[in-house]
């Protein structure tokens, strides 16, 4: 398995923790038989989807079958966690789980319940930053942790892929980006909509001048996930998710605006909670002005049906992207041509691009400077929303 393939396999772990039940790494003959990977959640869930590509990659590396065993049940996957804790400490049982692994024993003690297992019964697969064999890390952690984790990874000499938003404030984003430059490591911001073929075509048309002078852009990225948030979810609070859906979805629209229209010089934003019971706005809208004089408006809601749309208006017509893959192209006479693109796994595409950048095959296609500017725009939008929609200036320099 080459380095690129290893990076792709490692990148399948963004939201999961993998742990051996006291693996016997020192066994010279290990492994001599099948390995079981316990997933304490149903097939098709978050942990399961992370586990299966890792299991396939491990099979290639280790030369033995890695069998995924879904042991769903119990709060936070406690049944599967306990099963892994009881397994022989011989390196043949793996556990793919979420952060509840550490929380549940404490919850048992808090409510005077029998403690099913202790965290000390598990050993991590790898202490990533201290392992000289690890060349890159993938961060899909709470937003407020991104910048510090990027800096720590850079200081350890690791290439970094970081989920959007890159950071919650531009000062932290700039410091993290500088740490990566100083260390000479790749920094890959996870703006996966950049990998949509339809968006690439929009960029080509805009850059060609065939749309004329760009006058205005519009975008909406919304969904219903806010309705299912529980109060203890890390995303369900203003600290991690200021201005409602801005960090989850609106940042994609901001990034597309920058990609198509250039740097943004000012923004006004209003955000409010209409229906949600958790500490999170559900309805957010913003109006922006680009450095070149063009304007844009965007909205993001987290308590409605899912939609993604992006539109660019020029003096020779307009472009309209709907549902990530349907592109409408209208000329100045009002004639509309509709093009449907095949579904693309944009998460896979961005991680493969990260692997290519690390391997020196090609630069990562999302410039770090544009991602930093996107954070500046998002931070300004949040500040505007807190100031009841006051106009907030943004440094339009992208450097």
C-alpha positions in Angstrom: 0.0 0.0 0.0 1.5 3.4 -1.0 1.4 6.5 1.0 -1.5 8.0 -0.9 -3.7 4.9 -0.2 -2.7 5.0 3.5 -3.7 8.6 3.7 -7.1 7.8 2.1 -7.7 5.1 4.6 -6.6 7.2 7.6 -8.9 10.0 6.4 -11.9 7.7 6.9 -11.6 8.4 10.6 -12.7 12.0 11.0 -15.4 11.6 13.6 -14.4 8.4 15.3 -12.0 7.1 17.8 -10.4 3.7 17.1 -9.1 1.7 20.1 -7.6 -1.8 20.6 -8.5 -3.7 23.7 -4.9 -3.8 25.0 -3.4 -5.0 21.7 -0.3 -7.1 21.9 1.8 -5.0 19.5 5.0 -6.7 20.5 3.9 -10.2 19.2 6.2 -10.8 16.3 3.7 -13.1 14.5 0.7 -10.8 15.0 -1.7 -11.2 13.3 -2.1 -14.9 12.7 -5.9 -15.0 12.4 -8.9 -12.9 11.7 -9.4 -9.6 13.6 -12.8 -8.4 14.8 -13.7 -4.7 14.8 -16.6 -4.1 17.1 -18.9 -1.2 16.1 -21.3 -0.4 19.0 -23.8 1.2 16.7 -26.1 0.0 13.9 -24.9 -0.7 10.4 -25.0 2.5 8.3 -24.4 4.8 11.2 -21.6 7.3 11.6 -19.2 4.9 13.4 -20.1 2.1 11.0 -19.4 4.2 7.9 -16.0 5.2 9.4 -15.2 1.6 10.4 -15.7 -0.2 7.1 -13.2 1.6 4.9 -10.6 1.4 7.8 -11.3 -2.3 8.1 -10.6 -2.8 4.4 -7.4 -0.8 4.6 -6.2 -2.7 7.6 -6.9 -6.0 5.7 -4.5 -4.9 3.0 -1.9 -3.7 5.5 -2.1 -6.7 7.8 -2.9 -9.5 5.4 -5.7 -10.9 7.5 -9.5 -10.4 7.4 -10.9 -7.6 9.6 -14.5 -8.4 10.4 -16.9 -5.6 11.3 -19.2 -6.7 14.1 -22.1 -4.3 14.8 -23.0 -4.6 18.5 -25.7 -1.9 18.7 -27.6 -1.2 21.9 -27.3 0.7 25.2 -26.9 4.4 25.7 -24.0 5.8 23.6 -23.0 2.3 22.4 -22.3 1.0 25.9 -23.1 -2.7 25.0 -20.5 -2.8 22.3 -18.0 -0.9 24.4 -18.4 -3.3 27.2 -18.0 -6.3 24.9 -14.7 -4.9 23.6 -13.5 -4.3 27.1 -14.2 -7.9 28.1 -12.3 -9.3 25.0 -8.9 -11.0 25.4 -6.0 -8.5 25.5 -4.3 -10.1 22.5 -4.7 -7.5 19.8 -7.5 -9.3 17.9 -10.4 -7.1 19.0 -10.7 -3.5 17.9 -13.4 -1.0 18.9 -14.6 1.8 16.6 -16.5 4.2 18.8 -17.3 7.8 19.5 -16.4 10.1 22.4 -19.1 8.4 24.5 -16.4 5.8 25.3 -15.0 8.1 27.9 -18.2 9.7 29.0 -20.3 6.6 29.9 -18.3 5.3 32.8 -18.5 8.7 34.5 -22.3 8.8 33.8 -22.6 5.3 35.4 -20.9 6.6 38.6 -22.9 9.8 38.6 -26.2 7.9 38.6 -25.0 5.1 40.9 -25.1 2.5 38.3 -22.8 -0.5 37.9 -19.8 0.6 35.8 -19.7 -1.5 32.7 -16.1 -0.8 31.8 -13.2 1.6 32.5 -11.5 3.7 29.9 -8.2 2.3 31.2 -9.2 -1.1 29.7 -8.6 0.4 26.2 -5.4 1.6 24.5 -5.5 3.9 21.5 -4.4 2.6 18.1 -2.0 5.5 17.8 -1.0 8.7 19.6 -1.0 10.5 16.3 1.2 13.5 16.8 3.9 11.5 18.7 4.0 8.7 16.1 6.9 9.2 13.6 5.1 6.9 11.1 2.1 9.2 10.9 2.6 11.8 8.2 -0.8 13.5 8.2 -3.9 14.0 10.3 -7.6 14.7 9.6 -9.4 17.0 12.0 -13.2 16.9 12.2 -13.5 18.1 15.8 -15.6 20.9 17.4 -15.0 24.2 15.6 -13.4 25.9 18.6 -10.6 23.3 18.7 -9.5 23.5 15.0 -7.0 26.3 15.2 -5.1 24.9 18.2 -5.1 21.4 16.8 -3.8 22.6 13.4 -1.0 24.4 15.2 -0.1 21.4 17.3 -0.1 19.1 14.3 2.1 21.5 12.3 4.6 21.8 15.2 4.8 18.0 15.2 5.5 18.1 11.4 2.2 16.6 10.3 0.3 17.6 7.2 -3.2 18.7 8.2 -6.7 18.4 6.7 -9.2 20.4 8.7 -12.9 20.5 8.4 -14.7 23.8 7.8 -14.9 26.2 9.4 -11.1 26.4 9.5 -11.5 28.5 12.7 -14.1 30.7 14.5 -12.0 33.9 14.3 -9.6 35.2 11.7 -6.7 35.8 14.1 -6.7 32.1 15.1 -7.0 31.1 11.4 -4.0 33.2 10.4 -1.9 31.9 13.3 -2.7 28.3 12.4 -2.0 28.9 8.7 1.3 30.6 9.6 2.3 27.6 11.8 1.8 25.3 8.8 3.9 27.6 6.5 6.6 27.7 9.1 6.6 23.9 9.4 6.5 23.3 5.6 3.4 21.1 5.9 0.3 20.9 3.7 -2.8 22.6 5.2 -6.0 21.5 3.4 -9.2 23.3 4.4 -12.2 21.0 4.0 -14.5 23.1 1.7 -15.8 20.1 -0.2 -18.3 21.9 -2.4 -15.3 23.2 -4.4 -15.1 19.7 -5.8 -18.5 19.7 -7.4 -18.2 19.5 -11.2 -21.1 21.9 -11.6 -19.3 24.5 -9.4 -16.1 24.0 -11.4 -18.1 24.8 -14.6 -19.6 27.9 -12.9 -16.0 29.0 -12.1 -14.9 28.4 -15.7 -17.7 30.4 -17.2 -17.3 33.3 -14.8 -13.5 33.4 -15.4 -14.0 33.2 -19.2 -16.0 36.4 -19.2 -18.9 34.8 -21.0 -21.2 35.9 -18.2 -20.1 39.5 -18.6 -19.5 41.7 -15.6 -20.6 40.0 -12.4 -23.3 42.0 -10.6 -24.7 39.9 -7.9 -24.6 36.4 -6.3 -27.2 34.6 -4.2 -27.0 31.4 -2.1 -29.0 29.3 0.3 -27.9 26.2 2.1 -30.4 24.9 4.6 -31.6 21.7 6.3 -33.6 20.2 9.0 -31.0 18.9 11.4 -31.5 21.6 14.0 -34.9 20.1 14.8 -33.2 17.0 16.0 -30.5 18.6 18.2 -30.4 17.7 21.8 -29.2 20.3 24.4 -26.0 18.3 25.1 -24.9 18.1 21.4 -21.7 20.0 20.9 -23.0 21.9 17.9 -26.2 22.9 19.7 -24.9 26.1 21.3 -23.9 29.6 20.3 -20.3 29.1 21.2 -19.6 26.4 18.7 -22.3 27.4 16.2 -22.7 31.2 16.2 -25.3 32.6 13.9 -27.3 29.4 13.5 -26.3 27.4 10.5 -23.4 29.7 9.5 -20.7 27.3 10.6 -22.4 24.1 9.3 -23.8 25.3 6.0 -23.5 29.1 5.5 -19.7 28.8 5.4 -20.0 26.8 2.2 -21.9 29.6 0.6 -19.4 32.2 1.8 -16.6 30.0 0.3 -18.4 29.7 -3.0 -19.0 33.5 -3.1 -15.2 34.1 -2.6 -14.4 31.4 -5.2 -16.7 33.0 -7.8 -16.8 36.7 -6.9 -13.5 37.4 -5.2 -12.8 39.0 -1.8 -15.7 40.4 0.3 -15.3 43.9 1.8 -18.4 44.2 4.1 -21.3 42.2 5.4 -24.6 42.7 7.2 -26.3 39.8 9.0 -29.4 39.0 11.0 -29.9 35.8 12.9 -32.7 34.7 15.1 -34.2 31.7 16.9 -37.8 31.2 15.8 -38.7 27.6 16.7 -35.7 25.7 18.2 -35.6 24.9 21.9 -31.8 24.5 22.0 -29.5 27.5 22.4 -29.1 28.0 18.6 -30.5 30.3 16.0 -32.5 28.7 13.2 -32.9 31.5 10.7 -29.9 33.5 9.4 -29.5 35.8 6.4 -26.8 38.1 5.3 -26.1 40.8 2.6 -22.5 41.3 1.4 -20.6 43.7 -0.8 -17.5 42.5 -2.7 -14.3 44.5 -3.0 -15.1 44.9 -6.8 -18.5 46.4 -6.0 -20.7 43.4 -6.7 -23.2 42.4 -4.1 -24.5 39.1 -2.6 -27.2 37.8 -0.4 -27.2 34.5 1.4 -29.4 32.6 3.9 -29.1 29.4 6.0 -31.8 27.8 8.0 -31.6 24.7 10.2 -35.3 24.0 10.7 -36.6 23.5 7.2 -36.3 21.1 4.2 -32.8 20.6 2.8 -31.8 22.8 -0.1 -28.6 24.0 -1.8 -28.7 26.7 -4.4 -26.2 29.1 -5.8 -26.8 31.8 -8.4 -24.5 34.3 -10.2 -25.9 37.2 -12.2 -23.9 38.9 -14.9 -24.5 41.4 -17.7 -24.7 38.6 -20.2 -26.9 36.2 -18.3 -27.0 34.1 -15.1 -26.0 30.7 -13.7 -28.0 28.7 -11.2 -26.8 25.7 -9.3 -29.4 23.6 -7.6 -29.0 20.5 -5.4 -25.3 20.4 -6.0 -25.5 18.9 -9.5 -28.2 20.7 -11.6 -26.8 23.7 -13.4 -29.0 26.1 -15.3 -27.3 28.5 -17.8 -29.3 31.5 -19.0 -28.2 33.9 -21.7 -29.1 37.6 -21.9 -32.2 36.7 -24.1 -33.6 34.5 -21.4 -32.8 31.1 -23.1 -32.1 28.5 -20.4 -30.0 25.4 -20.9 -30.1 22.8 -18.1 -27.2 20.4 -17.4 -27.3 17.6 -14.9 -24.1 16.3 -13.5 -23.5 12.8 -11.9 -23.5 12.5 -8.1 -19.9 13.0 -6.8 -18.5 11.9 -3.5 -17.0 15.3 -2.6 -15.6 14.0 0.7 -13.6 11.4 -1.1 -12.5 13.9 -3.7 -11.2 16.4 -1.1 -9.3 13.7 0.8 -7.8 12.3 -2.3 -6.7 15.9 -3.2 -5.2 16.2 0.2 -3.3 12.9 -0.3 -2.1 14.2 -3.7 -0.9 17.4 -2.1 1.0 15.6 0.6 2.6 13.3 -2.0 3.6 16.3 -4.2 1.4 15.3 -7.1 -0.6 18.5 -7.2 -1.3 21.5 -5.0 -4.4 21.3 -2.8 -7.1 23.2 -4.9 -8.6 25.2 -2.0 -6.1 28.1 -1.3 -5.5 28.5 2.4 -5.6 32.3 2.0 -9.2 32.1 0.7 -10.2 29.9 3.6 -8.8 32.4 6.0 -10.7 35.2 4.3 -13.8 33.1 4.6 -13.3 32.9 8.3 -12.9 36.7 8.4 -16.2 37.1 6.5 -18.0 34.6 8.8 -16.6 36.3 11.9 -17.8 39.7 10.6 -21.3 38.2 9.9 -21.5 36.8 13.5 -20.5 40.2 14.9 -23.1 41.9 12.7 -25.8 39.6 13.8 -25.0 40.3 17.5 -25.2 44.0 16.6 -28.6 43.7 15.1 -27.5 43.8 11.5 -25.0 46.6 11.6 -22.6 46.7 8.6 -19.2 45.3 9.5 -16.2 45.9 7.3 -13.9 43.0 6.3 -10.3 43.2 5.2 -10.6 42.4 1.5 -7.0 41.3 1.2 -6.4 37.7 0.5 -2.8 37.0 1.4 
